């Protein structure tokens, strides 16, 4: 998504998060396909004011979404997958505070998106289902871009310290 910095038709949040995702792609040396780039921007904008995402228990959300039918279940699965993706990419230290493996967010997110994809395919929305299957499959790539977006640029001193630690 190539959005100019200032466009009266595009909200400032979209432009801001578009730049954030582009910076993540640059820092991680990953070029996301356009649909994944747009998905990350949309995910960030959608959860911009969602304070509960940091405090939600993803496993409970995932399990309760399995028992829900229709669109409400789909929304719960997407919310669980989005929460897992944002926590894995932007707040990985949250796993330490929760006393879970760093892979916890990835497993929950992949499972939520895969189930969402299966639900869409079962209800005749194959294109949408295939998209969420691809999101589940490339979850770690999306996570890596988000992690790189939050990373501080490396200074020469930090690069030297890392190099020195590797040779000792």
N, C-alpha and C positions, 0 to 999 in steps of 0.2 A: 504494500500500500504506500504509494508515494504521495504523501499529503504535504502541501506547502505549509510552512510555519504559520502563516496567517491566511485564513480563508473564511469569509463570512458565512459559508454554507457548512462548515465543519466546526464542531465544538472544540474548544480549547483542550478539553480532556482527551479527545481522540488524537489531536495533533501531538499532545504531550506524550501519550502512551505509544503512539506510532514512533516517535523519536526514541523512546526508551527501548522498544523492541528492536529498532534498527541498531541502537548502540549495543544491545545484547548480541545481535547477530555479528556485528563487527568484532566485539571482544571475544566471542567464542569461535570465530572463524567459520560460522555456519550461515548459509543462506537458506532461509526457510522458503518453501513454496508459498505463493501468494495467499492461498486459503489458510495456511497455518499462521502466517503473519497476521492476517486479518482476524483470525480466531483469537490469538493472544491479545491483540488490541481490544477486541470486543470483550473478552474475559476480564481484562483489567478495568475497563470502563464500567462494565456491569457491576463489579464488586468494589468500586471506588469507595463507597460509603458504607460498606458492609463490615461492621466491626465484629459481628458474631462469627465471622469465618475463622478468626484466630482462636476462638474459644469453642468452636463446635467439635463434637466427637464424630469424626468421619465414619468410623465403623458402624456406629448406631444409625447415622444417616443413610449409609449404604444398605444396611440390613432392613431398615424400615421402608426404604424406597422399593425394595423387592416385593413387599406385600401390597403396595399401592398400585392401583390400576389406572390406566388412562394418562392424561397429560400431567396430572399432579405427580405421579410416579416418575415420569420423564423429567419433570422440573427438579425433583429431589435428586435424581441420578446426576443430572447436569451440575447441580449445585455442589454435590459431593465431589464430582470429578474436578470441577473448577477449584474448589477449596483445596483439594489435594495438590493440584498443579501449582497454585499460588503459594501454598505453604512449602512445597518441595523446592520451588524455584526462588522465592523471595525470602522465605523465613525458614531455612533448613535447620537453624538452631532450635526451632520449636520441637523437633523430634527429641532432642536431648532433654528438654524440660518435661516432655511427656513420658520419658523413659521408654521410648520405642526405637526401633532400628531406623536408620535414615531411609531405608527402603520402604518403610510403612506407607508413607505418603504416595510413593510411586505405585505400589501394589493396589492400594485403595483406588487411586485415580484411574489406573488402567482398567481395573475391574468395573468401575462405575461407567466409564466411557464405552467399554466393550458391551456391557449390559444394555446401555442406552442404544448403542448401534443395533444390537439384536432385537430390541423392542421396536425400533423404527422399521427394521426389515420385516419383522413379523406382521406389522400393521400396514404394509404396502408402501412404505416410504423408503425405498431401497437406496436412493441417492444419499439421503440424510443418514441412513444407517451405515452406509459404506464410509461416509465422512468420519463418523464417530469411531468406527473401527480403526480407521487410519490414525485418528488422534490417539487412541489407545496404543496402537503399535508404535507411534513416534513420540510417546509421552516423555521419554528420557531426553529426546532432542529438544522438545519444548522447554523442559525443565532446565536443560543446560543453557539455553538462550536467556531464560529469566535469571538464572544465577549469574551469568556473565553481565547482565544488565545492571545488577545491583553491585557488582564488584567495582572496587575503586581502581582507577588506572594505576598501573604499576610504576613506581618511581625507580630511578636508577639505583638508589640505595637498596630498596627491597629486592630488586633483581640480583644485585651483587650478593646480598645476604643469602638468598636462596641458592645461588650458584656456589657460594662458599660452603653452605651446609651440605650440598650434594657431593662435594669433593672430599669432605672429611669422613 
